[in-house]
Structure formats: C-alpha cells, structure tokens
Amino acid sequence: ETLYNILTFPAFSLTACDGASPDVTKKADLDNHKVSEKRQNETKKLFPVLSLDYENVRTPFEIALWVLLASLMKLGFHLIPKLSSIVPESCLLIVVGLLVGGLIELAGEKVPPVLDSRLFFLCLLPPIILDAGYFLPIRPFMENLGTILMFAVVGTLWNAFFIGGLLYAVCQIQLDNPSPLHQLELLPCLLFGSIVSAVDPVAVLAVFEEIHINELLHILVFGESLLNDAVTVVLYHLFEEFSGGDVTVMDGFLGIISFLVVAFGGILVGAIYGILAAFTSRFTSHTRVIEPLFVFLYSYMAYLSAEIFHLSGIMALIACGAVMRPYVEANISHKSHTTIKYFLKMWSSVSETLIFIFLGVATVGGEHVWNWTFVSVTVVLCLVARIIGVVGLTYIINKFRIVKLTTKDQFIIAYGGLRGAIAFSLGFLLDHHHFPMREMFLTAIITVIFFTVFVQGMTIKPLVELLAVKKKQEAKRSINEEIHTQFLDHLLTGIEDICGHYGHHHWKDKLNRFNKKYVKKCLIAGERSKEPQLIAFYHKLEMKHAIEMVESGGGVKLPSAMPSTVSMQYPAERALPQLPKGREEEIRKILRTNLQRTRQRLRSYNRHTLVADPYEDGISDFLLKKQKMIELEKKVPSSS
C-alpha cells in the first residue's frame, strides 16, 4: 500500500521526505485515505448478472426485426386462403406498413425514413431484378423483343410527354381563386410525368404471379417494366438537369444519344460481368461451396458498376443473369444450382415484402401536400395515357406480328401497367431547392401507386376470369416437345437459307454455331463443352425431374427416364424392361452420331448461289439435239 501511495502521489512523497509542513502532510493523508476507500469499494462491487446495451446492437437488431416482421406477415397471409385469394399480397403488405407507421406515430416516436432512395436502389431492388434476369425465359422474350421495345421505349415516351404536357396545361388554367399550381413550369411537369409513366417491375411481378396469366401477356408487361428503366433514367436526368433553364434541340439530340449509351452501356457492363462469372465457374470444381457466391457477387458488381456511370443498373443485371446462366449451370454442381435457385427466390421475396411494408411506413411518416386538382388529374391522365398508348401501338404492332394481340390482350396489358416503389424513390430524390412542390409530387406519386396496386391489382384477377383470358399452362414441356421445337428451328433455318431470306432463324443459327465453336470451349470446363446438344439437354432434363421427384416426396411421374432410373420411380412389378448394356450403348451412339447432324452443311445453298450440276451442260445439249430432231421429223412428212 505504501508503494502504491508513492507511485500514485509522487509529489506528496517528495514533500514529506523534504520535511513539509504538518498541514500539507495532514491533507495528503486525508486524500490518501479517500483513495484507499474508493479502491476498497471498487473491489467490493458485485459482478453484473444482467446489463442492457441496446445501442451496441441497434442497427443489426432493427434490420433483423424488419426482416422477421416481413417474413411473418408473408407467412400469415398464406395461412388464410380466402384472404390471399381475394386481396393481393402487395396490398396486404402496404396495409401492414400503414399500421406499423401509425403505431409509431401514436407512440410519439418519429417514423424513420426507412424507404430512402439509397436503401431501395442499392439493397432492395437488385435481388428482385437478378432473380427475374437469371430465370428469364429467353426464348419468349427474344421472340417478342420488338413488341416489348415498342411498349417500353415508344410507350414510355408517349406516357411521359402526354401526362406532363396535359398536367402543365391544367395547371395554367386561370381560375377565379389563385392557386399554387400556376407557379409550375413545363419542365417540372414533364419530369413528374416521366416518373409516374414507367411500369414498375416489382409491382408487376407481385400481382401477375398471383393471377397466373399466360406466358405471352406476362412477358410483354414484365419485359416492358424491365426495359423502360433506361428511358425513365434518361428523361429523369434530362429534365432534372435543365429544370432551371430551357431545353434546346441540341439537348434533345444529346438526350437520344444518352438513352442509347444508358441502355446499351448497361447491357455491355452486364454481359462483361456475366462472361467473367462464367469463366470463373470453370475453376470451381474443387471448391463447390463458394460457387453460388460468384453468381451473386458478379451480378451485384455489374449493378454497382453500371450505377457508377449512371447507366441502367436494371439492364446490367438482366444482361448479366441471362449471359452467365447457361455456362454457369454447365460448370457448377447440382447442389450449387439448387442453392442459387432457392437463395435468389428467398432474397427477392424478402426484398419485395420489405419494399411494400416500407412504402406504407413512409406514407405515414412523410410530409404531404394534398391538392385535389393535381392528384385527381394525375390519376386520370395515367389511365388515359396508358389506354391510348397500348391501343395505338398495338394497331401498329399487329401489322408485323403473326400471332395478333386481341382486344382482351390489349386490355390486360393496359390494365396491368402498375406503378410502384421505383416512382416513389425517384420522387424522393428530387431536390427541394429546384422543386419547391416536391411534397405535392410525392403525395401524387403515392396516390397513383396506391390506386394502381389496390384498385387495379385487386380487380385484375376477377376481370381475367370474367373475360376468360387464357391462363398459364402449368404442365411442363416434355422431351418430345423440346425435340420437335428444335427440329422446327432447324427446318425454318434451312427454308430461310434456300429462299435466300436471312431472318432471325438464320442469325440465331449463326450465333449458336459461334457459341458452340468458340464460346463454349472458353467458358465451359471439361468434356461438357463437346457434349452433343440433345444429350446435354437430356441429362439436364433427367436431373431436373429427379430433383422435383425428391422435393415432392417421390410423387412426380417422369415423362422420360433411362433404364437406370426406372427402378427408382416405379414399383418392381411395374418397372419397364431394361435393355442390355450393349444395346443401350448402341442407342446412345446412334443419337450422338446421326441425330445431331441436322443441317451440318458445308456450303450455303440458296437460290442465288446454287452449285452447278456437272452433267447439266450435257443434258442441255442432249435435249436441244432431241428437239431439233423432232422438228426435222415434222418437216419431212409435210414436204413429202
């Protein structure tokens, strides 16, 4: 204790040794006694059995709580079949968000800005778009690409300028009482029109997957919602940049170039990352655990890289998922494929649920400026512009389509143009300094979202049943249908070659040959790149059905199976007769050597470049001589 006092109070020790005064010594002793008591109290303090430190884990705890709430709500809705069959899930989730926001307000707490643009665009939107892009049905999407582009580009431009222009005209109407709408200029109205004109992919996915609409209508509306992102981004930045001044003809020309750069730049960035992901998957055979991680990381890097340069992140994700999937699935294991599939579905489902809940919470917590004229005119113009745009564009599109879009199809396409959280987030990004009526814009955007999600989303299913619109076919295509589809593709390509008309079948065949000859050898590891297409497809289909059988508990009847798997599917007394091993190998050899030689031509045959027959000249001479002899025989009897 003496040593402790000396080390702690060196000044006192020195003074005491030098013969300091008694008062100073007494004061130092008193201080020393207090320090000793303090040390004894500290040593006697009991060990804390329970303590509270919420601030240390506040952020991850609240994130986990939101995700848990969203998952429980999604689970609860499906436990009530009648409720989920009448009201779409997105509507119920928005109502939950409104209730949560109301409870926070009643508790006297400030509602947090949970749906800010940074959280939405960087965390919640990418999983939904990646899930849609990775599992995008490429064939129907490419077959209807022209129609989708017409609705996505021309339709979005029409909606933006129609809504913005008429809103400006309505705001300029001079009424008896002064209105703040008179202060609105043309460019802010056009900016607002570009925000509310785009169809939202999140809302379309949430509603259309519940009504099970047929594949054509689903791919048209969903494809439009994906591809109109580039148009919306360009219009948004163009009108925001020139909100304080005038837009010249040169600005419009640069806007068109910007649209091409944003769209094709996003596609290029996504394709590059997709190729990198496929190339990386070549070398993961010894580390199967991290295979799914590369798919997620490369996709997210594609999205972030596109956003760095203000390109279309949605287009980048779609391109990345579509490019990487055929090569990645050929390299990774089936367990990794299952992991990717279910993790993407889970991730996108949670993000979609959180978006709708946060939308309801942000509605309660945000500042609103209600203007009956502006809000009601906006809702009406959105409906009118959508109907006129779909009908007018369909009239032009049907002149070039083999399968025409009927009146029922046009109605579903127009009625299914739902708006969602993308419009709200873009409105949230507006600067209050440049747009003094930002709160009124946000109020009108929320009203449009609620109208499309609640009114159109709740009534579209009864209308589909009332109009007897064709539903989605749940039965999967058999291997017989797939083989005939490939056969027809080869047949149509051959017909195009013979006729000299190079249509999309011809260019598709050229692309497939280039892919097989060069790309597969670089991106697919091992012997899988050399495997015949039919055999590879058969293996893929066989494994897919086997996985479905295991997941469903063995109740799936496989349309095709090799003899080695027959005993696993059927009882012993119903098992098909097994072929001898030699005969089985012979059948496989026939498939490999003969069936895959369809249209393996050495030269291109068409009506312009026909190869000359070596005997053609001799036959012509023979026919000419014979014709002369016949003429001579006719002349001889007549002269005689």
C-alpha positions in Angstrom: 0.0 0.0 0.0 2.9 2.3 0.8 4.4 1.6 -2.6 1.0 2.3 -4.3 0.8 5.7 -2.5 4.3 6.7 -3.6 3.6 5.8 -7.2 0.2 7.5 -7.2 1.2 10.6 -5.3 4.8 11.3 -6.1 4.5 15.0 -5.1 3.3 14.1 -1.6 6.1 11.6 -1.1 8.8 14.1 -2.1 7.3 16.8 0.1 7.1 14.6 3.1 10.7 13.5 2.7 11.8 17.1 2.5 10.2 18.0 5.7 7.0 19.6 4.6 4.6 21.5 6.9 2.1 19.4 9.1 -1.0 20.9 7.4 0.2 19.7 4.0 1.0 16.3 5.4 -2.4 16.0 7.1 -4.2 17.0 3.8 -2.2 14.5 1.9 -3.0 11.7 4.4 -6.7 12.6 4.1 -6.6 12.3 0.3 -4.7 9.1 0.6 -7.4 7.7 2.9 -10.2 8.6 0.4 -8.3 6.9 -2.4 -7.9 3.7 -0.3 -11.7 3.7 0.5 -12.5 4.1 -3.2 -10.3 1.2 -4.1 -11.9 -1.0 -1.5 -15.4 0.0 -2.8 -14.4 -0.9 -6.3 -13.1 -4.3 -5.2 -16.3 -5.0 -3.3 -18.6 -4.2 -6.4 -20.6 -7.2 -7.4 -20.4 -8.8 -10.8 -23.3 -7.7 -13.0 -25.6 -10.6 -13.7 -27.7 -8.7 -16.3 -26.9 -5.5 -18.2 -28.5 -3.5 -21.0 -26.5 -2.2 -24.0 -29.1 -1.7 -26.9 -27.1 0.9 -28.7 -24.3 -1.5 -29.4 -26.6 -3.8 -31.5 -29.3 -1.4 -32.5 -28.7 -1.3 -36.3 -28.5 -5.1 -37.0 -31.2 -5.8 -34.4 -33.7 -3.4 -36.2 -32.8 -4.9 -39.6 -33.4 -8.4 -38.4 -36.6 -7.3 -36.7 -37.9 -5.7 -40.0 -37.0 -8.9 -42.0 -38.7 -11.1 -39.3 -41.8 -8.9 -39.4 -41.9 -9.1 -43.2 -41.5 -12.9 -43.2 -44.2 -13.4 -40.6 -46.6 -11.2 -42.5 -46.0 -13.1 -45.7 -46.4 -16.4 -43.8 -49.6 -15.2 -42.1 -51.3 -14.2 -45.3 -50.9 -17.6 -46.9 -52.3 -19.3 -43.8 -55.6 -17.6 -44.6 -56.6 -18.9 -48.1 -59.7 -16.8 -48.5 -57.9 -13.5 -47.7 -54.9 -14.2 -50.0 -57.3 -15.3 -52.9 -59.2 -12.0 -52.7 -56.6 -9.4 -51.9 -53.2 -9.4 -53.5 -50.2 -9.8 -51.2 -48.8 -6.5 -52.1 -51.9 -4.7 -50.9 -51.9 -6.5 -47.6 -48.2 -5.7 -47.0 -48.8 -2.0 -47.7 -51.7 -2.1 -45.1 -49.2 -3.6 -42.6 -46.8 -0.8 -43.3 -49.5 1.8 -42.7 -50.4 0.1 -39.4 -46.8 0.0 -38.3 -46.3 3.6 -39.2 -49.5 4.6 -37.4 -48.4 2.7 -34.3 -45.0 4.5 -34.3 -46.8 7.9 -34.6 -49.2 7.0 -31.8 -46.3 6.1 -29.6 -44.9 9.6 -30.0 -41.8 8.4 -31.9 -40.6 9.8 -35.2 -41.2 7.4 -38.1 -37.8 6.6 -39.6 -37.2 7.2 -43.3 -37.0 3.5 -44.0 -37.6 3.7 -47.8 -35.0 6.2 -48.8 -33.6 6.0 -52.3 -30.2 4.7 -51.3 -31.6 1.7 -49.4 -34.1 1.0 -52.2 -31.8 1.2 -55.2 -28.7 -0.4 -53.6 -30.1 -3.0 -51.3 -33.8 -4.0 -52.0 -34.1 -3.7 -55.8 -31.1 -5.7 -57.1 -32.2 -9.1 -55.7 -35.6 -8.8 -57.4 -34.1 -7.9 -60.7 -31.4 -10.5 -60.5 -34.0 -13.2 -59.8 -36.0 -12.1 -62.8 -33.0 -11.8 -65.1 -31.4 -15.1 -64.1 -34.6 -17.1 -64.6 -35.8 -15.0 -67.6 -37.4 -17.2 -70.3 -35.1 -16.3 -73.1 -37.0 -17.8 -76.0 -40.4 -16.0 -75.5 -38.5 -12.8 -74.5 -36.5 -12.8 -77.7 -39.4 -13.8 -79.9 -41.4 -10.8 -78.6 -38.5 -8.4 -78.2 -39.8 -6.0 -80.9 -43.2 -5.7 -79.2 -41.6 -5.2 -75.8 -39.3 -2.5 -77.1 -42.3 -0.7 -78.7 -44.1 -0.6 -75.4 -41.0 0.1 -73.3 -39.5 2.9 -75.4 -42.2 4.5 -77.5 -45.0 3.8 -74.9 -43.0 5.3 -72.0 -42.1 8.4 -74.1 -45.7 8.8 -75.0 -46.9 8.5 -71.4 -44.3 10.9 -70.1 -45.0 13.7 -72.6 -48.8 13.2 -72.6 -49.1 13.3 -68.8 -46.5 16.1 -68.3 -47.9 18.2 -71.1 -51.6 18.0 -70.1 -50.7 18.5 -66.4 -48.9 21.7 -67.4 -52.0 22.8 -69.4 -54.3 22.1 -66.5 -52.1 24.0 -64.1 -52.1 27.0 -66.4 -55.9 27.3 -66.4 -56.7 30.6 -64.8 -59.4 30.2 -62.2 -61.1 32.8 -60.0 -59.0 31.9 -56.9 -55.2 32.0 -57.1 -53.6 28.5 -57.0 -50.0 27.4 -56.3 -50.3 25.3 -59.5 -49.9 28.4 -61.6 -46.3 28.5 -60.5 -45.5 25.1 -62.0 -43.4 25.3 -65.2 -43.3 22.9 -68.1 -40.0 21.1 -67.3 -41.1 20.1 -63.7 -44.4 18.8 -65.1 -42.5 16.7 -67.7 -40.2 15.4 -65.0 -43.1 14.4 -62.9 -44.7 12.7 -66.0 -41.5 10.7 -66.7 -41.5 9.5 -63.0 -45.2 8.2 -63.0 -45.2 6.9 -66.6 -42.9 3.9 -66.1 -44.4 0.5 -65.3 -42.8 -0.9 -62.1 -41.3 -4.4 -62.3 -41.7 -5.1 -58.6 -45.5 -4.4 -58.6 -46.0 -6.3 -61.9 -44.2 -9.4 -60.5 -46.2 -9.2 -57.3 -49.5 -9.1 -59.0 -49.0 -11.1 -62.2 -47.5 -14.1 -60.5 -50.7 -14.4 -58.4 -53.2 -14.3 -61.2 -51.2 -16.9 -63.4 -51.7 -15.0 -66.6 -50.5 -16.7 -69.8 -46.8 -16.5 -70.8 -47.3 -14.1 -73.7 -49.0 -11.3 -71.7 -46.7 -11.9 -68.7 -43.6 -11.5 -70.8 -44.9 -8.4 -72.6 -45.8 -6.5 -69.4 -42.9 -7.7 -67.4 -40.4 -7.1 -70.2 -41.7 -3.6 -70.7 -41.3 -2.9 -67.0 -37.7 -4.1 -67.2 -36.6 -2.3 -70.4 -38.3 1.1 -69.7 -35.8 1.7 -67.0 -33.3 3.2 -69.5 -36.0 5.6 -70.8 -37.0 6.7 -67.3 -33.4 7.3 -66.2 -32.6 9.4 -69.3 -35.8 11.5 -69.0 -35.3 11.9 -65.3 -31.7 13.2 -65.6 -32.5 15.3 -68.7 -35.5 17.2 -67.1 -33.7 17.5 -63.7 -30.6 18.9 -65.3 -32.5 21.6 -67.3 -35.2 22.3 -64.7 -33.9 25.9 -64.3 -33.5 26.7 -67.9 -34.6 26.0 -71.5 -34.0 22.8 -73.4 -32.6 23.3 -76.9 -32.7 21.0 -79.9 -29.1 20.0 -79.2 -30.1 18.9 -75.7 -32.8 16.7 -77.2 -30.3 15.2 -79.6 -27.9 14.6 -76.7 -30.8 13.0 -74.8 -31.3 10.5 -77.5 -27.6 9.6 -77.5 -27.7 9.4 -73.7 -30.6 6.9 -74.0 -28.5 4.7 -76.3 -25.5 5.0 -74.0 -27.5 4.2 -70.9 -29.3 1.2 -72.4 -26.5 -0.4 -74.4 -23.9 0.6 -71.8 -25.8 -1.2 -69.1 -26.2 -4.3 -71.3 -22.5 -4.2 -72.1 -21.5 -4.0 -68.5 -23.8 -6.8 -67.5 -22.5 -9.0 -70.4 -18.9 -8.5 -69.4 -19.6 -9.5 -65.8 -21.7 -12.4 -66.9 -18.7 -13.7 -69.0 -16.4 -13.2 -66.1 -18.7 -15.2 -63.8 -18.9 -18.0 -66.4 -15.2 -18.1 -66.8 -14.6 -18.1 -63.1 -17.0 -21.1 -62.7 -14.7 -23.2 -64.9 -12.2 -23.5 -62.0 -14.6 -24.1 -59.1 -14.7 -27.9 -59.3 -12.6 -28.3 -56.2 -14.3 -25.6 -54.2 -18.0 -26.2 -54.7 -19.0 -24.3 -51.6 -18.3 -20.9 -53.0 -19.8 -21.5 -56.4 -23.1 -19.7 -55.6 -21.2 -16.7 -54.2 -19.6 -15.9 -57.5 -23.0 -15.6 -59.1 -24.3 -13.2 -56.5 -21.1 -11.1 -56.3 -20.5 -10.7 -60.1 -24.2 -9.8 -60.6 -24.1 -7.2 -57.8 -20.8 -5.8 -59.1 -22.4 -5.4 -62.5 -25.3 -3.4 -61.0 -23.0 -1.2 -59.0 -20.6 -0.6 -61.9 -23.5 0.5 -64.1 -24.8 2.8 -61.4 -21.3 4.4 -61.0 -21.6 5.7 -64.6 -25.3 6.5 -64.4 -26.1 3.6 -66.7 -29.1 1.3 -66.4 -28.4 -1.0 -63.4 -31.5 -3.0 -64.2 -30.4 -3.6 -67.8 -27.0 -4.7 -66.4 -28.5 -7.2 -64.0 -30.8 -8.6 -66.7 -27.9 -9.0 -69.2 -25.5 -10.5 -66.5 -28.1 -13.1 -65.4 -29.1 -14.1 -69.0 -25.4 -14.3 -70.2 -24.0 -16.3 -67.3 -26.7 -18.8 -66.7 -26.2 -21.4 -69.5 -22.4 -21.5 -68.9 -22.5 -21.4 -65.1 -25.1 -24.2 -64.9 -22.9 -26.3 -67.1 -19.9 -25.9 -64.7 -21.4 -25.9 -61.2 -22.7 -28.8 -59.3 -26.4 -29.6 -58.9 -26.3 -28.7 -55.2 -24.9 -25.3 -56.1 -27.6 -24.8 -58.7 -30.3 -25.6 -56.1 -28.7 -23.2 -53.7 -28.6 -20.4 -56.3 -32.3 -21.0 -57.2 -33.7 -21.0 -53.7 -31.5 -18.3 -52.3 -32.4 -16.0 -55.1 -36.1 -16.7 -54.6 -35.8 -16.2 -50.9 -33.8 -13.0 -51.2 -36.1 -11.5 -53.8 -39.2 -12.4 -51.9 -37.9 -10.8 -48.7 -36.9 -7.6 -50.6 -40.3 -7.4 -52.3 -42.1 -7.8 -49.0 -39.9 -5.1 -47.3 -40.5 -2.7 -50.2 -44.3 -2.8 -49.8 -44.1 -2.6 -46.0 -41.6 0.3 -46.1 -43.9 2.0 -48.7 -46.7 2.0 -46.2 -44.5 3.2 -43.3 -43.0 6.0 -45.5 -46.5 7.1 -46.4 -47.4 7.7 -42.8 -44.1 9.3 -41.8 -43.6 11.6 -44.9 -44.6 15.2 -45.3 -47.6 15.6 -47.7 -49.2 18.4 -49.5 -52.6 17.5 -50.8 -54.0 19.2 -53.9 -57.3 17.7 -55.2 -56.9 19.0 -58.7 -53.3 17.9 -59.2 -53.8 14.4 -57.7 -57.1 13.6 -59.4 -55.9 14.9 -62.8 -52.7 12.8 -62.4 -54.6 9.6 -61.8 -57.0 10.1 -64.7 -54.2 11.1 -67.1 -52.2 8.0 -66.1 -55.1 5.7 -67.1 -56.0 7.6 -70.3 -52.3 7.8 -71.5 -51.9 4.1 -70.8 -55.0 3.0 -72.7 -54.3 5.3 -75.7 -50.7 4.2 -75.9 -51.4 0.5 -75.8 -54.2 0.6 -78.3 -52.3 2.8 -80.7 -49.1 0.8 -80.5 -50.9 -2.5 -80.8 -52.5 -1.3 -84.0 -49.0 -0.8 -85.5 -47.5 -3.9 -83.9 -50.3 -6.2 -85.2 -49.3 -5.4 -88.8 -46.0 -7.2 -88.2 -47.0 -10.0 -85.8 -48.0 -13.4 -86.8 -49.9 -14.0 -83.6 -52.0 -10.9 -83.2 -52.8 -9.2 -79.9 -56.5 -9.4 -79.3 -58.7 -6.8 -77.7 -58.6 -8.8 -74.4 -54.8 -8.9 -74.6 -54.7 -5.1 -75.1 -57.0 -4.6 -72.1 -54.8 -6.7 -69.8 -51.6 -5.0 -71.0 -53.1 -1.6 -70.4 -54.8 -2.5 -67.1 -51.6 -4.3 -65.9 -49.4 -1.2 -66.1 -48.8 -0.9 -62.4 -46.7 1.8 -60.7 -44.6 1.0 -57.6 -41.7 2.0 -55.3 -39.3 3.0 -58.2 -41.5 6.0 -58.9 -41.6 6.9 -55.2 -37.8 6.6 -54.8 -37.2 8.8 -57.9 -39.6 11.4 -56.4 -37.8 11.1 -53.1 -34.5 12.0 -54.8 -35.8 15.4 -56.0 -34.1 18.4 -54.6 -36.4 20.7 -52.7 -34.4 23.8 -53.8 -35.0 23.1 -57.5 -38.5 21.6 -57.0 -40.4 23.6 -54.3 -43.5 21.4 -54.8 -41.6 18.2 -54.1 -44.1 17.2 -51.3 -47.0 17.6 -53.6 -45.3 15.5 -56.3 -44.6 12.8 -53.6 -48.2 12.8 -52.5 -49.5 12.5 -56.1 -47.0 9.6 -56.8 -48.1 7.7 -53.6 -51.8 8.2 -54.7 -51.0 6.8 -58.1 -49.2 3.8 -56.6 -52.0 3.1 -54.2 -54.6 3.4 -56.9 -52.8 1.0 -59.3 -51.8 -1.5 -56.6 -55.1 -1.5 -54.7 -57.8 -0.8 -57.4 -56.2 -2.3 -60.5 -54.3 -5.1 -58.6 -57.4 -6.2 -56.7 -59.7 -6.2 -59.7 -57.4 -7.6 -62.4 -57.9 -11.2 -61.3 -61.8 -11.1 -61.4 -61.5 -9.3 -64.8 -59.2 -12.0 -66.2 -61.7 -14.7 -65.1 -64.7 -12.7 -66.4 -63.1 -12.1 -69.9 -61.9 -15.8 -69.9 -58.3 -14.7 -70.7 -56.0 -17.7 -71.3 -54.2 -18.8 -68.2 -50.7 -20.1 -67.8 -50.1 -23.7 -68.7 -48.9 -25.4 -65.5 -47.8 -28.6 -67.3 -44.1 -28.6 -68.2 -43.0 -29.4 -71.7 -41.9 -32.9 -72.3 -38.7 -34.0 -74.1 -40.8 -34.9 -77.1 -42.0 -31.2 -77.4 -38.5 -29.9 -76.9 -37.1 -32.2 -79.6 -39.8 -31.1 -82.1 -39.2 -27.4 -81.2 -35.5 -27.8 -82.0 -36.4 -29.7 -85.2 -38.7 -26.9 -86.4 -36.0 -24.4 -85.7 -33.6 -26.3 -87.9 -36.3 -26.7 -90.6 -37.2 -23.0 -90.6 -33.5 -22.1 -90.8 -33.0 -24.4 -93.8 -36.0 -22.9 -95.5 -34.7 -19.4 -95.0 -31.3 -20.4 -96.4 -32.9 -22.0 -99.5 -35.2 -18.9 -100.1 -32.3 -16.5 -99.6 -34.2 -14.7 -96.9 -32.0 -14.2 -93.8 -34.4 -13.9 -91.0 -34.0 -14.3 -87.3 -33.8 -18.1 -87.5 -30.7 -17.7 -89.8 -28.9 -15.3 -87.5 -29.9 -17.4 -84.4 -28.3 -20.4 -86.1 -25.1 -18.4 -86.8 -25.0 -17.3 -83.2 -25.5 -20.9 -82.0 -22.6 -22.1 -84.2 -20.3 -19.4 -83.0 -21.3 -20.2 -79.4 -20.6 -23.9 -79.9 -17.3 -23.4 -81.8 -15.7 -20.7 -79.7 -17.5 -19.5 -76.6 -18.4 -22.9 -75.0 -14.8 -24.0 -75.3 -13.6 -21.0 -73.3 -16.4 -20.8 -70.7 -17.3 -24.4 -70.1 -14.9 -26.8 -68.4 -14.1 -30.4 -69.4 -16.0 -32.5 -71.8 -19.3 -30.8 -71.3 -18.4 -28.2 -73.9 -18.1 -31.0 -76.5 -21.3 -32.9 -75.4 -24.0 -33.0 -78.2 -26.8 -30.6 -77.6 -29.5 -33.3 -77.4 -27.5 -35.4 -74.9 -26.8 -32.4 -72.8 -30.4 -31.4 -72.8 -31.5 -35.0 -71.9 -29.1 -35.1 -68.9 -30.3 -31.7 -67.7 -34.0 -32.7 -68.0 -33.4 -36.0 -66.3 -31.6 -34.3 -63.3 -34.3 -31.6 -63.2 -37.1 -34.2 -62.9 -35.1 -36.2 -60.4 -34.8 -33.1 -58.2 -38.5 -32.4 -58.5 -39.3 -36.0 -57.5 -37.1 -35.8 -54.4 -38.6 -32.4 -53.4 -42.2 -33.7 -53.8 -41.5 -36.9 -51.9 -41.3 -39.2 -54.9 -44.7 -38.4 -56.4 -43.6 -36.9 -59.7 -44.0 -39.1 -62.7 -41.1 -38.6 -65.1 -42.0 -38.4 -68.8 -38.7 -39.9 -69.8 -36.1 -41.9 -67.9 -33.2 -44.1 -68.6 -33.4 -47.7 -67.5 -31.0 -47.0 -64.6 -33.6 -44.7 -63.1 -36.7 -46.7 -63.8 -36.5 -48.9 -60.7 -36.2 -45.7 -58.6 -39.5 -44.3 -59.9 -41.8 -47.3 -60.3 -42.5 -50.4 -58.2 -40.7 -53.6 -59.2 -43.8 -55.1 -60.8 -44.4 -52.0 -63.0 -40.8 -51.4 -63.9 -40.1 -51.1 -67.6 -38.0 -53.9 -69.2 -34.3 -53.0 -69.1 -32.2 -53.0 -72.2 -28.9 -54.9 -72.4 -25.9 -52.7 -71.8 -24.6 -53.3 -75.3 -27.9 -52.3 -76.8 -28.1 -49.2 -74.6 -24.7 -48.1 -75.8 -25.7 -48.7 -79.4 -28.7 -46.4 -79.0 -26.6 -43.7 -77.4 -24.1 -43.9 -80.3 -26.9 -43.6 -82.8 -28.2 -40.5 -81.0 -24.7 -38.9 -80.9 -23.7 -39.7 -84.5 -26.9 -39.3 -86.5 -29.5 -37.2 -84.7 -27.1 -34.4 -84.1 -26.1 -34.0 -87.8 -29.2 -32.0 -88.7 -28.2 -29.2 -91.1 -24.4 -29.6 -90.8 -23.8 -28.1 -94.2 -20.5 -27.5 -95.9 -21.7 -24.6 -98.0 -24.7 -22.3 -98.1 -27.4 -23.3 -100.5 -29.9 -20.7 -101.7 -31.5 -19.6 -104.9 -28.7 -17.1 -105.7 -25.7 -19.4 -105.1 -26.8 -22.8 -106.4 -23.9 -25.2 -107.2 -23.9 -26.2 -110.9 -24.6 -29.8 -111.8 -21.6 -31.4 -113.6 -24.0 -33.1 -116.0 -26.2 -30.1 -116.6 -24.4 -29.0 -119.8 -24.6 -32.4 -121.3 -28.2 -32.8 -120.6 -29.0 -29.4 -122.1 -27.1 -30.4 -125.3 -29.0 -33.7 -125.5 -32.4 -32.0 -125.0 -31.5 -29.5 -127.7 -30.5 -32.1 -130.2 -33.6 -34.1 -129.5 -35.8 -31.0 -130.0 -34.1 -30.4 -133.4 -34.7 -34.0 -134.5 -38.4 -33.7 -133.6 -38.7 -30.6 -135.7 -36.9 -32.2 -138.6 -39.2 -35.2 -138.4 -42.2 -32.9 -138.6 -40.9 -31.1 -141.6 -40.0 -34.3 -143.6 -43.6 -35.7 -143.8 -45.0 -32.3 -144.6 -42.6 -31.8 -147.6 -43.3 -35.3 -148.9 
